[in-house]
Amino acid sequence: MAAGTAGHNAAVDDNLGQGAPADHRPSENTAANRSGKTVTHRSASQSTAADHAPSQHAAVDRSLSETAAADRSPSQSTVTEVRAATAGGPSISVQPRRTRATGYLAVAGDLAPRDRRASDVEAILCDLDDTLYPQAAWLDGAWSAVAAAGARWGVEERAFLAALRADAAVGSARGGIIDRALVDVGVGGGAELVAELLAAFRAYRPVRLEPYPGVREALVRLRVAGVRLAVVTDGDVEVQAWKVRALGLSAFFECVVVSDALGGRGVRKPSAVPFLAAVEGLGVRPERCVVVGDRPEKDVMGALGADIRAVRVKTGEYRQVADVAGTWHTAADFPAAVDWLLRE
Protein backbone atom coordinates (compact mmCIF):
# COMPACT_ATOMS: atom_id res chain seq x y z
CA MET A 1 0.00 0.00 0.00
CA ALA A 2 1.27 3.44 -0.84
CA ALA A 3 2.39 5.46 2.13
CA GLY A 4 -0.02 8.30 1.34
CA THR A 5 -2.99 5.95 1.21
CA ALA A 6 -2.06 4.25 4.43
CA GLY A 7 -1.77 7.59 6.16
CA HIS A 8 -5.24 8.63 5.05
CA ASN A 9 -6.68 5.34 6.27
CA ALA A 10 -4.99 5.80 9.64
CA ALA A 11 -6.47 9.27 9.94
CA VAL A 12 -9.94 7.90 9.37
CA ASP A 13 -9.52 4.89 11.61
CA ASP A 14 -8.17 6.99 14.49
CA ASN A 15 -11.76 7.74 15.42
CA LEU A 16 -13.63 4.67 14.23
CA GLY A 17 -17.08 4.49 15.68
CA GLN A 18 -17.33 8.26 15.69
CA GLY A 19 -17.24 8.84 11.96
CA ALA A 20 -14.66 10.05 9.46
CA PRO A 21 -12.41 13.02 10.20
CA ALA A 22 -13.18 16.57 9.20
CA ASP A 23 -10.86 16.56 6.20
CA HIS A 24 -13.34 14.20 4.51
CA ARG A 25 -16.50 15.89 3.23
CA PRO A 26 -19.02 13.08 2.86
CA SER A 27 -21.72 14.74 0.75
CA GLU A 28 -22.65 17.88 -1.08
CA ASN A 29 -25.71 18.44 1.05
CA THR A 30 -23.58 18.76 4.20
CA ALA A 31 -23.07 22.49 4.24
CA ALA A 32 -21.59 22.12 7.70
CA ASN A 33 -18.68 20.12 6.37
CA ARG A 34 -18.06 22.53 3.51
CA SER A 35 -17.92 25.53 5.81
CA GLY A 36 -15.86 23.84 8.50
CA LYS A 37 -17.53 26.14 11.04
CA THR A 38 -20.87 24.56 11.81
CA VAL A 39 -21.37 23.85 15.46
CA THR A 40 -24.94 23.00 16.25
CA HIS A 41 -27.73 20.89 14.82
CA ARG A 42 -31.20 21.58 16.10
CA SER A 43 -33.18 18.40 16.72
CA ALA A 44 -35.30 17.42 13.75
CA SER A 45 -38.03 15.28 15.24
CA GLN A 46 -39.64 13.95 18.37
CA SER A 47 -39.00 10.46 19.74
CA THR A 48 -41.44 8.34 21.67
CA ALA A 49 -41.15 8.16 25.43
CA ALA A 50 -44.74 8.70 26.53
CA ASP A 51 -45.02 5.41 28.34
CA HIS A 52 -42.24 6.37 30.73
CA ALA A 53 -43.12 9.90 31.83
CA PRO A 54 -45.49 10.82 34.69
CA SER A 55 -49.13 11.17 33.66
CA GLN A 56 -49.33 14.75 34.95
CA HIS A 57 -47.01 15.72 32.11
CA ALA A 58 -49.29 14.39 29.40
CA ALA A 59 -48.71 17.43 27.18
CA VAL A 60 -45.02 16.71 27.23
CA ASP A 61 -45.61 13.04 26.56
CA ARG A 62 -47.74 13.77 23.51
CA SER A 63 -45.09 16.00 21.99
CA LEU A 64 -42.46 13.29 22.50
CA SER A 65 -44.45 10.73 20.52
CA GLU A 66 -45.87 12.88 17.73
CA THR A 67 -43.15 12.30 15.16
CA ALA A 68 -41.58 9.08 16.41
CA ALA A 69 -41.79 7.59 12.93
CA ALA A 70 -39.38 10.21 11.62
CA ASP A 71 -36.75 9.21 14.15
CA ARG A 72 -37.14 5.55 13.21
CA SER A 73 -36.56 6.25 9.52
CA PRO A 74 -33.66 8.73 9.50
CA SER A 75 -33.17 10.92 6.47
CA GLN A 76 -29.89 10.90 4.56
CA SER A 77 -29.84 14.71 4.64
CA THR A 78 -29.54 16.08 8.15
CA VAL A 79 -28.32 19.61 7.55
CA THR A 80 -30.69 22.06 5.90
CA GLU A 81 -29.61 25.58 6.80
CA VAL A 82 -26.43 27.38 7.70
CA ARG A 83 -26.56 30.80 9.25
CA ALA A 84 -23.78 33.21 8.31
CA ALA A 85 -20.98 33.45 10.83
CA THR A 86 -21.12 36.46 13.08
CA ALA A 87 -18.02 38.43 13.94
CA GLY A 88 -15.94 36.42 16.34
CA GLY A 89 -18.36 33.50 16.45
CA PRO A 90 -19.12 30.29 14.53
CA SER A 91 -22.00 29.73 12.17
CA ILE A 92 -24.82 27.45 13.23
CA SER A 93 -26.40 24.70 11.15
CA VAL A 94 -30.06 24.18 11.91
CA GLN A 95 -32.34 21.24 11.25
CA PRO A 96 -36.09 21.80 10.75
CA ARG A 97 -38.24 21.10 13.79
CA ARG A 98 -41.33 19.17 12.77
CA THR A 99 -43.37 19.80 15.89
CA ARG A 100 -46.32 21.87 16.95
CA ALA A 101 -45.81 25.22 18.62
CA THR A 102 -46.94 23.50 21.82
CA GLY A 103 -44.19 20.88 21.61
CA TYR A 104 -42.00 20.04 24.57
CA LEU A 105 -39.53 22.91 24.38
CA ALA A 106 -42.39 25.39 24.72
CA VAL A 107 -43.92 23.41 27.58
CA ALA A 108 -40.58 22.93 29.33
CA GLY A 109 -40.33 26.57 30.26
CA ASP A 110 -43.46 26.17 32.37
CA LEU A 111 -42.14 23.19 34.33
CA ALA A 112 -40.44 24.15 37.58
CA PRO A 113 -37.29 22.09 38.25
CA ARG A 114 -37.63 19.71 41.17
CA ASP A 115 -35.60 20.11 44.31
CA ARG A 116 -32.62 17.93 43.43
CA ARG A 117 -28.97 17.40 44.29
CA ALA A 118 -27.82 19.49 41.32
CA SER A 119 -30.44 22.21 41.71
CA ASP A 120 -28.20 24.70 39.93
CA VAL A 121 -27.84 22.54 36.80
CA GLU A 122 -29.72 23.99 33.85
CA ALA A 123 -28.26 21.79 31.13
CA ILE A 124 -26.48 18.49 30.59
CA LEU A 125 -24.02 17.99 27.72
CA CYS A 126 -24.06 14.29 26.82
CA ASP A 127 -21.35 12.34 25.08
CA LEU A 128 -22.81 9.98 22.46
CA ASP A 129 -20.74 6.85 21.72
CA ASP A 130 -20.50 4.43 24.67
CA THR A 131 -22.44 6.85 26.86
CA LEU A 132 -25.96 6.77 25.39
CA TYR A 133 -25.55 3.55 23.37
CA PRO A 134 -22.92 0.79 22.92
CA GLN A 135 -20.58 1.92 20.18
CA ALA A 136 -19.64 -1.70 19.46
CA ALA A 137 -23.10 -2.24 17.94
CA TRP A 138 -22.53 0.52 15.39
CA LEU A 139 -18.97 -0.59 14.69
CA ASP A 140 -19.98 -4.18 14.04
CA GLY A 141 -22.39 -3.08 11.34
CA ALA A 142 -19.79 -0.77 9.83
CA TRP A 143 -17.21 -3.59 9.71
CA SER A 144 -19.78 -5.83 7.99
CA ALA A 145 -20.28 -3.15 5.34
CA VAL A 146 -16.49 -2.85 4.86
CA ALA A 147 -16.08 -6.63 4.58
CA ALA A 148 -18.88 -6.81 2.01
CA ALA A 149 -17.19 -4.09 -0.02
CA GLY A 150 -13.91 -6.03 0.17
CA ALA A 151 -15.63 -9.16 -1.12
CA ARG A 152 -16.42 -7.31 -4.35
CA TRP A 153 -12.66 -7.02 -4.81
CA GLY A 154 -12.04 -10.69 -4.13
CA VAL A 155 -11.17 -10.35 -0.43
CA GLU A 156 -12.54 -13.34 1.51
CA GLU A 157 -15.43 -11.75 3.39
CA ARG A 158 -15.57 -13.85 6.56
CA ALA A 159 -11.83 -13.76 7.16
CA PHE A 160 -11.69 -10.02 6.50
CA LEU A 161 -14.62 -9.34 8.86
CA ALA A 162 -12.97 -11.43 11.59
CA ALA A 163 -9.71 -9.50 11.12
CA LEU A 164 -11.50 -6.14 11.31
CA ARG A 165 -13.26 -7.15 14.51
CA ALA A 166 -10.09 -8.51 16.08
CA ASP A 167 -8.07 -5.38 15.30
CA ALA A 168 -10.84 -3.11 16.56
CA ALA A 169 -11.13 -5.12 19.77
CA VAL A 170 -7.57 -4.15 20.69
CA GLY A 171 -8.68 -0.51 20.66
CA SER A 172 -10.95 1.25 18.20
CA ALA A 173 -9.14 4.58 18.58
CA ARG A 174 -5.68 3.25 17.66
CA GLY A 175 -5.95 4.00 13.96
CA GLY A 176 -5.05 1.96 10.89
CA ILE A 177 -7.58 -0.82 11.55
CA ILE A 178 -8.51 -1.36 7.89
CA ASP A 179 -4.85 -1.39 6.87
CA ARG A 180 -3.94 -4.00 9.47
CA ALA A 181 -6.95 -6.17 8.67
CA LEU A 182 -5.97 -6.29 5.00
CA VAL A 183 -2.46 -7.36 5.99
CA ASP A 184 -3.93 -9.99 8.34
CA VAL A 185 -5.78 -11.64 5.43
CA GLY A 186 -2.78 -11.39 3.11
CA VAL A 187 -4.12 -8.69 0.82
CA GLY A 188 -1.96 -5.87 -0.48
CA GLY A 189 -4.38 -2.96 -0.58
CA GLY A 190 -4.13 -0.61 -3.52
CA ALA A 191 -5.45 2.94 -3.56
CA GLU A 192 -8.71 2.01 -5.31
CA LEU A 193 -9.46 -0.85 -2.91
CA VAL A 194 -8.77 1.26 0.16
CA ALA A 195 -10.87 4.11 -1.24
CA GLU A 196 -13.84 1.79 -1.66
CA LEU A 197 -13.44 0.32 1.81
CA LEU A 198 -13.30 3.78 3.33
CA ALA A 199 -16.36 4.83 1.34
CA ALA A 200 -18.26 1.79 2.65
CA PHE A 201 -17.31 2.67 6.22
CA ARG A 202 -18.41 6.28 5.85
CA ALA A 203 -21.64 5.38 4.07
CA TYR A 204 -22.84 2.92 6.70
CA ARG A 205 -26.24 4.06 7.96
CA PRO A 206 -28.11 1.70 10.31
CA VAL A 207 -31.86 2.12 10.23
CA ARG A 208 -32.05 1.64 13.97
CA LEU A 209 -29.68 1.67 16.94
CA GLU A 210 -30.66 0.80 20.48
CA PRO A 211 -29.73 2.99 23.44
CA TYR A 212 -28.44 1.43 26.62
CA PRO A 213 -31.27 0.16 28.85
CA GLY A 214 -32.91 2.98 30.76
CA VAL A 215 -31.36 5.81 28.73
CA ARG A 216 -34.60 6.94 27.11
CA GLU A 217 -36.42 6.93 30.43
CA ALA A 218 -33.57 8.89 32.03
CA LEU A 219 -33.77 11.53 29.30
CA VAL A 220 -37.51 11.84 29.87
CA ARG A 221 -36.89 12.39 33.57
CA LEU A 222 -34.36 15.13 32.85
CA ARG A 223 -36.70 16.96 30.52
CA VAL A 224 -39.63 16.71 32.89
CA ALA A 225 -37.33 18.16 35.55
CA GLY A 226 -36.67 21.14 33.28
CA VAL A 227 -33.07 20.21 32.39
CA ARG A 228 -31.97 21.18 28.88
CA LEU A 229 -29.94 18.71 26.83
CA ALA A 230 -27.26 18.74 24.15
CA VAL A 231 -24.94 16.16 22.60
CA VAL A 232 -21.20 16.85 22.29
CA THR A 233 -19.39 14.31 20.14
CA ASP A 234 -16.39 13.85 17.83
CA GLY A 235 -16.46 12.66 14.25
CA ASP A 236 -18.17 13.11 10.91
CA VAL A 237 -21.09 15.54 11.13
CA GLU A 238 -23.62 13.49 9.17
CA VAL A 239 -22.64 10.16 10.71
CA GLN A 240 -23.01 11.45 14.26
CA ALA A 241 -26.31 13.21 13.54
CA TRP A 242 -27.55 9.99 11.94
CA LYS A 243 -26.68 8.01 15.04
CA VAL A 244 -28.77 10.31 17.24
CA ARG A 245 -31.76 9.88 14.96
CA ALA A 246 -31.25 6.12 14.52
CA LEU A 247 -31.31 5.87 18.31
CA GLY A 248 -34.70 7.61 18.31
CA LEU A 249 -33.38 10.32 20.64
CA SER A 250 -33.49 13.46 18.46
CA ALA A 251 -36.42 14.98 20.33
CA PHE A 252 -34.55 15.14 23.60
CA PHE A 253 -31.71 17.36 22.42
CA GLU A 254 -31.80 21.02 21.51
CA CYS A 255 -28.48 20.77 19.72
CA VAL A 256 -25.90 18.25 18.59
CA VAL A 257 -22.36 19.65 18.53
CA VAL A 258 -19.88 17.72 16.38
CA SER A 259 -16.35 18.86 17.13
CA ASP A 260 -14.93 18.07 13.69
CA ALA A 261 -17.12 20.78 12.15
CA LEU A 262 -15.41 23.37 14.33
CA GLY A 263 -11.91 22.93 12.97
CA GLY A 264 -11.18 19.27 12.33
CA ARG A 265 -9.28 16.85 14.51
CA GLY A 266 -7.49 19.62 16.37
CA VAL A 267 -10.64 20.58 18.29
CA ARG A 268 -11.81 17.12 19.20
CA LYS A 269 -12.25 16.42 22.88
CA PRO A 270 -10.54 17.11 25.27
CA SER A 271 -10.51 20.51 23.58
CA ALA A 272 -12.87 22.87 25.38
CA VAL A 273 -14.10 24.20 22.02
CA PRO A 274 -17.03 21.80 21.41
CA PHE A 275 -18.22 22.06 25.01
CA LEU A 276 -18.23 25.85 24.87
CA ALA A 277 -20.03 25.69 21.52
CA ALA A 278 -22.80 23.64 23.16
CA VAL A 279 -22.98 26.13 26.03
CA GLU A 280 -23.33 28.93 23.50
CA GLY A 281 -25.90 27.00 21.50
CA LEU A 282 -28.05 26.46 24.57
CA GLY A 283 -27.54 29.98 25.85
CA VAL A 284 -26.48 28.87 29.33
CA ARG A 285 -23.42 29.51 31.50
CA PRO A 286 -20.72 26.83 31.90
CA GLU A 287 -21.07 26.77 35.69
CA ARG A 288 -24.71 25.76 35.29
CA CYS A 289 -23.92 22.78 33.05
CA VAL A 290 -22.73 19.22 33.59
CA VAL A 291 -20.95 16.99 31.08
CA VAL A 292 -21.78 13.28 31.20
CA GLY A 293 -19.41 10.98 29.30
CA ASP A 294 -17.50 7.70 29.39
CA ARG A 295 -13.92 8.79 28.65
CA PRO A 296 -12.02 10.49 31.47
CA GLU A 297 -9.23 11.79 29.22
CA LYS A 298 -11.69 13.27 26.72
CA ASP A 299 -15.07 14.00 28.29
CA VAL A 300 -13.98 14.80 31.83
CA MET A 301 -10.78 16.65 30.93
CA GLY A 302 -12.55 18.58 28.20
CA ALA A 303 -15.30 19.60 30.60
CA LEU A 304 -12.81 20.73 33.21
CA GLY A 305 -11.00 22.78 30.60
CA ALA A 306 -14.26 24.59 29.91
CA ASP A 307 -14.98 25.09 33.64
CA ILE A 308 -17.87 22.62 33.51
CA ARG A 309 -18.53 19.90 36.08
CA ALA A 310 -18.21 16.34 34.80
CA VAL A 311 -19.91 13.06 35.65
CA ARG A 312 -18.13 9.99 34.31
CA VAL A 313 -20.07 6.83 33.38
CA LYS A 314 -18.35 3.44 33.32
CA THR A 315 -19.80 1.96 30.15
CA GLY A 316 -18.33 0.86 26.84
CA GLU A 317 -14.80 0.28 25.66
CA TYR A 318 -13.13 2.54 28.24
CA ARG A 319 -15.07 1.48 31.32
CA GLN A 320 -11.92 0.10 33.00
CA VAL A 321 -9.93 3.33 32.56
CA ALA A 322 -9.22 5.09 35.85
CA ASP A 323 -10.95 8.33 36.77
CA VAL A 324 -9.05 11.60 36.56
CA ALA A 325 -8.72 14.23 39.27
CA GLY A 326 -11.55 16.72 39.27
CA THR A 327 -14.32 14.26 38.35
CA TRP A 328 -17.45 15.46 40.13
CA HIS A 329 -19.07 12.01 40.31
CA THR A 330 -18.66 8.54 38.78
CA ALA A 331 -21.71 6.41 37.97
CA ALA A 332 -22.22 2.92 36.61
CA ASP A 333 -24.12 4.17 33.56
CA PHE A 334 -26.14 7.09 32.23
CA PRO A 335 -29.38 6.25 34.09
CA ALA A 336 -27.40 5.96 37.34
CA ALA A 337 -25.81 9.36 36.66
CA VAL A 338 -29.28 10.86 36.20
CA ASP A 339 -30.47 9.17 39.41
CA TRP A 340 -27.63 10.88 41.25
CA LEU A 341 -28.28 14.28 39.69
CA LEU A 342 -32.02 14.17 40.35
CA ARG A 343 -31.85 12.66 43.82
CA GLU A 344 -34.15 14.66 46.04
C-alpha positions in Angstrom: 0.0 0.0 0.0 1.3 3.4 -0.8 2.4 5.5 2.1 0.0 8.3 1.3 -3.0 5.9 1.2 -2.1 4.2 4.4 -1.8 7.6 6.2 -5.2 8.6 5.1 -6.7 5.3 6.3 -5.0 5.8 9.6 -6.5 9.3 9.9 -9.9 7.9 9.4 -9.5 4.9 11.6 -8.2 7.0 14.5 -11.8 7.7 15.4 -13.6 4.7 14.2 -17.1 4.5 15.7 -17.3 8.3 15.7 -17.2 8.8 12.0 -14.7 10.1 9.5 -12.4 13.0 10.2 -13.2 16.6 9.2 -10.9 16.6 6.2 -13.3 14.2 4.5 -16.5 15.9 3.2 -19.0 13.1 2.9 -21.7 14.7 0.8 -22.7 17.9 -1.1 -25.7 18.4 1.1 -23.6 18.8 4.2 -23.1 22.5 4.2 -21.6 22.1 7.7 -18.7 20.1 6.4 -18.1 22.5 3.5 -17.9 25.5 5.8 -15.9 23.8 8.5 -17.5 26.1 11.0 -20.9 24.6 11.8 -21.4 23.8 15.5 -24.9 23.0 16.3 -27.7 20.9 14.8 -31.2 21.6 16.1 -33.2 18.4 16.7 -35.3 17.4 13.7 -38.0 15.3 15.2 -39.6 13.9 18.4 -39.0 10.5 19.7 -41.4 8.3 21.7 -41.2 8.2 25.4 -44.7 8.7 26.5 -45.0 5.4 28.3 -42.2 6.4 30.7 -43.1 9.9 31.8 -45.5 10.8 34.7 -49.1 11.2 33.7 -49.3 14.7 35.0 -47.0 15.7 32.1 -49.3 14.4 29.4 -48.7 17.4 27.2 -45.0 16.7 27.2 -45.6 13.0 26.6 -47.7 13.8 23.5 -45.1 16.0 22.0 -42.5 13.3 22.5 -44.4 10.7 20.5 -45.9 12.9 17.7 -43.2 12.3 15.2 -41.6 9.1 16.4 -41.8 7.6 12.9 -39.4 10.2 11.6 -36.7 9.2 14.1 -37.1 5.6 13.2 -36.6 6.2 9.5 -33.7 8.7 9.5 -33.2 10.9 6.5 -29.9 10.9 4.6 -29.8 14.7 4.6 -29.5 16.1 8.1 -28.3 19.6 7.5 -30.7 22.1 5.9 -29.6 25.6 6.8 -26.4 27.4 7.7 -26.6 30.8 9.3 -23.8 33.2 8.3 -21.0 33.5 10.8 -21.1 36.5 13.1 -18.0 38.4 13.9 -15.9 36.4 16.3 -18.4 33.5 16.4 -19.1 30.3 14.5 -22.0 29.7 12.2 -24.8 27.4 13.2 -26.4 24.7 11.2 -30.1 24.2 11.9 -32.3 21.2 11.3 -36.1 21.8 10.8 -38.2 21.1 13.8 -41.3 19.2 12.8 -43.4 19.8 15.9 -46.3 21.9 16.9 -45.8 25.2 18.6 -46.9 23.5 21.8 -44.2 20.9 21.6 -42.0 20.0 24.6 -39.5 22.9 24.4 -42.4 25.4 24.7 -43.9 23.4 27.6 -40.6 22.9 29.3 -40.3 26.6 30.3 -43.5 26.2 32.4 -42.1 23.2 34.3 -40.4 24.1 37.6 -37.3 22.1 38.3 -37.6 19.7 41.2 -35.6 20.1 44.3 -32.6 17.9 43.4 -29.0 17.4 44.3 -27.8 19.5 41.3 -30.4 22.2 41.7 -28.2 24.7 39.9 -27.8 22.5 36.8 -29.7 24.0 33.8 -28.3 21.8 31.1 -26.5 18.5 30.6 -24.0 18.0 27.7 -24.1 14.3 26.8 -21.4 12.3 25.1 -22.8 10.0 22.5 -20.7 6.9 21.7 -20.5 4.4 24.7 -22.4 6.9 26.9 -26.0 6.8 25.4 -25.6 3.5 23.4 -22.9 0.8 22.9 -20.6 1.9 20.2 -19.6 -1.7 19.5 -23.1 -2.2 17.9 -22.5 0.5 15.4 -19.0 -0.6 14.7 -20.0 -4.2 14.0 -22.4 -3.1 11.3 -19.8 -0.8 9.8 -17.2 -3.6 9.7 -19.8 -5.8 8.0 -20.3 -3.1 5.3 -16.5 -2.9 4.9 -16.1 -6.6 4.6 -18.9 -6.8 2.0 -17.2 -4.1 0.0 -13.9 -6.0 0.2 -15.6 -9.2 -1.1 -16.4 -7.3 -4.3 -12.7 -7.0 -4.8 -12.0 -10.7 -4.1 -11.2 -10.3 -0.4 -12.5 -13.3 1.5 -15.4 -11.7 3.4 -15.6 -13.8 6.6 -11.8 -13.8 7.2 -11.7 -10.0 6.5 -14.6 -9.3 8.9 -13.0 -11.4 11.6 -9.7 -9.5 11.1 -11.5 -6.1 11.3 -13.3 -7.2 14.5 -10.1 -8.5 16.1 -8.1 -5.4 15.3 -10.8 -3.1 16.6 -11.1 -5.1 19.8 -7.6 -4.1 20.7 -8.7 -0.5 20.7 -11.0 1.2 18.2 -9.1 4.6 18.6 -5.7 3.2 17.7 -6.0 4.0 14.0 -5.1 2.0 10.9 -7.6 -0.8 11.5 -8.5 -1.4 7.9 -4.9 -1.4 6.9 -3.9 -4.0 9.5 -6.9 -6.2 8.7 -6.0 -6.3 5.0 -2.5 -7.4 6.0 -3.9 -10.0 8.3 -5.8 -11.6 5.4 -2.8 -11.4 3.1 -4.1 -8.7 0.8 -2.0 -5.9 -0.5 -4.4 -3.0 -0.6 -4.1 -0.6 -3.5 -5.4 2.9 -3.6 -8.7 2.0 -5.3 -9.5 -0.9 -2.9 -8.8 1.3 0.2 -10.9 4.1 -1.2 -13.8 1.8 -1.7 -13.4 0.3 1.8 -13.3 3.8 3.3 -16.4 4.8 1.3 -18.3 1.8 2.7 -17.3 2.7 6.2 -18.4 6.3 5.8 -21.6 5.4 4.1 -22.8 2.9 6.7 -26.2 4.1 8.0 -28.1 1.7 10.3 -31.9 2.1 10.2 -32.0 1.6 14.0 -29.7 1.7 16.9 -30.7 0.8 20.5 -29.7 3.0 23.4 -28.4 1.4 26.6 -31.3 0.2 28.9 -32.9 3.0 30.8 -31.4 5.8 28.7 -34.6 6.9 27.1 -36.4 6.9 30.4 -33.6 8.9 32.0 -33.8 11.5 29.3 -37.5 11.8 29.9 -36.9 12.4 33.6 -34.4 15.1 32.9 -36.7 17.0 30.5 -39.6 16.7 32.9 -37.3 18.2 35.6 -36.7 21.1 33.3 -33.1 20.2 32.4 -32.0 21.2 28.9 -29.9 18.7 26.8 -27.3 18.7 24.2 -24.9 16.2 22.6 -21.2 16.9 22.3 -19.4 14.3 20.1 -16.4 13.9 17.8 -16.5 12.7 14.2 -18.2 13.1 10.9 -21.1 15.5 11.1 -23.6 13.5 9.2 -22.6 10.2 10.7 -23.0 11.5 14.3 -26.3 13.2 13.5 -27.5 10.0 11.9 -26.7 8.0 15.0 -28.8 10.3 17.2 -31.8 9.9 15.0 -31.2 6.1 14.5 -31.3 5.9 18.3 -34.7 7.6 18.3 -33.4 10.3 20.6 -33.5 13.5 18.5 -36.4 15.0 20.3 -34.6 15.1 23.6 -31.7 17.4 22.4 -31.8 21.0 21.5 -28.5 20.8 19.7 -25.9 18.3 18.6 -22.4 19.6 18.5 -19.9 17.7 16.4 -16.4 18.9 17.1 -14.9 18.1 13.7 -17.1 20.8 12.2 -15.4 23.4 14.3 -11.9 22.9 13.0 -11.2 19.3 12.3 -9.3 16.9 14.5 -7.5 19.6 16.4 -10.6 20.6 18.3 -11.8 17.1 19.2 -12.3 16.4 22.9 -10.5 17.1 25.3 -10.5 20.5 23.6 -12.9 22.9 25.4 -14.1 24.2 22.0 -17.0 21.8 21.4 -18.2 22.1 25.0 -18.2 25.8 24.9 -20.0 25.7 21.5 -22.8 23.6 23.2 -23.0 26.1 26.0 -23.3 28.9 23.5 -25.9 27.0 21.5 -28.1 26.5 24.6 -27.5 30.0 25.9 -26.5 28.9 29.3 -23.4 29.5 31.5 -20.7 26.8 31.9 -21.1 26.8 35.7 -24.7 25.8 35.3 -23.9 22.8 33.1 -22.7 19.2 33.6 -20.9 17.0 31.1 -21.8 13.3 31.2 -19.4 11.0 29.3 -17.5 7.7 29.4 -13.9 8.8 28.6 -12.0 10.5 31.5 -9.2 11.8 29.2 -11.7 13.3 26.7 -15.1 14.0 28.3 -14.0 14.8 31.8 -10.8 16.6 30.9 -12.6 18.6 28.2 -15.3 19.6 30.6 -12.8 20.7 33.2 -11.0 22.8 30.6 -14.3 24.6 29.9 -15.0 25.1 33.6 -17.9 22.6 33.5 -18.5 19.9 36.1 -18.2 16.3 34.8 -19.9 13.1 35.6 -18.1 10.0 34.3 -20.1 6.8 33.4 -18.4 3.4 33.3 -19.8 2.0 30.2 -18.3 0.9 26.8 -14.8 0.3 25.7 -13.1 2.5 28.2 -15.1 1.5 31.3 -11.9 0.1 33.0 -9.9 3.3 32.6 -9.2 5.1 35.9 -11.0 8.3 36.8 -9.0 11.6 36.6 -8.7 14.2 39.3 -11.6 16.7 39.3 -14.3 14.3 38.3 -17.5 15.5 40.1 -19.1 12.0 40.3 -18.7 8.5 38.8 -21.7 6.4 38.0 -22.2 2.9 36.6 -24.1 4.2 33.6 -26.1 7.1 32.2 -29.4 6.2 34.1 -27.4 6.0 37.3 -25.8 9.4 36.7 -29.3 10.9 36.2 -30.5 9.2 39.4 -27.6 10.9 41.3 -28.3 14.3 39.7 -32.0 14.2 40.4 -31.8 12.7 43.8 -34.2 14.7 46.0 
